[in-house]
Amino acid sequence: MTPTEIARVTDYLRRTFDNNQIAIDAPKKKGHPIEMRIGDEFVGVVHRDEDEGEVSYSLNLVILEEDLPPAP
């Protein structure tokens, strides 16, 4: 993703989820994942897909079992 795409997707997610703490970090090296975080907490990765000239973005959220409340 280009810096412009990262800024646009970040803006979209902040408006959609009404949360200005959402940030998307450019990968440190080419080919590495594009990470999304809320504040300092890593929450998932963003993928860019281009098919027949149409661009889309997907967000894969990561939920660790240790972060879940206890099972009833």
C-alpha positions as CSV (number, residue, x, y, z in Angstrom):
1,M,0.0,0.0,0.0
2,T,1.2,3.5,-0.8
3,P,1.3,6.2,1.9
4,T,-1.8,7.8,0.3
5,E,-3.7,4.5,0.5
6,I,-2.7,4.0,4.1
7,A,-3.9,7.5,5.0
8,R,-7.2,7.0,3.2
9,V,-7.9,3.6,4.7
10,T,-6.9,4.9,8.2
11,D,-9.3,7.8,7.8
12,Y,-12.1,5.5,6.7
13,L,-11.6,3.1,9.6
14,R,-11.4,6.0,12.1
15,R,-14.7,7.5,10.8
16,T,-16.4,4.1,10.5
17,F,-15.5,3.0,14.1
18,D,-15.5,6.5,15.6
19,N,-12.1,6.0,17.0
20,N,-9.2,8.3,16.3
21,Q,-6.7,5.9,18.0
22,I,-6.8,3.6,15.0
23,A,-3.5,3.6,13.1
24,I,-2.1,1.6,10.2
25,D,1.7,1.2,10.2
26,A,3.5,0.9,6.9
27,P,5.6,-2.2,6.8
28,K,9.2,-1.9,8.0
29,K,10.3,-4.0,4.9
30,K,8.8,-4.5,1.5
31,G,6.6,-7.6,1.5
32,H,5.9,-7.5,5.3
33,P,2.4,-7.2,6.6
34,I,0.7,-3.9,7.0
35,E,-0.3,-3.8,10.7
36,M,-3.3,-2.0,12.2
37,R,-3.4,-1.0,15.9
38,I,-5.6,0.8,18.3
39,G,-3.4,2.9,20.5
40,D,-0.4,0.7,21.2
41,E,-2.4,-2.6,20.8
42,F,-1.9,-4.6,17.6
43,V,-5.3,-5.7,16.4
44,G,-4.8,-7.1,12.9
45,V,-3.4,-6.8,9.4
46,V,-4.7,-4.9,6.3
47,H,-4.4,-6.5,2.9
48,R,-4.7,-4.8,-0.5
49,D,-6.2,-6.7,-3.4
50,E,-6.4,-5.6,-7.0
51,D,-8.6,-7.6,-9.4
52,E,-9.4,-6.6,-13.0
53,G,-8.5,-3.0,-12.1
54,E,-10.6,-2.8,-9.0
55,V,-8.9,-2.2,-5.7
56,S,-10.2,-3.4,-2.3
57,Y,-8.8,-3.7,1.2
58,S,-9.5,-6.3,3.8
59,L,-8.9,-6.3,7.5
60,N,-8.0,-9.5,9.4
61,L,-8.6,-9.0,13.1
62,V,-6.5,-11.1,15.5
63,I,-8.2,-12.1,18.8
64,L,-6.0,-14.0,21.2
65,E,-7.8,-16.5,23.5
66,E,-5.9,-15.0,26.4
67,D,-7.6,-11.7,25.8
68,L,-11.2,-13.2,26.0
69,P,-13.2,-13.2,29.2
70,P,-13.5,-16.5,30.9
71,A,-15.9,-19.0,29.4
72,P,-19.2,-19.4,31.3
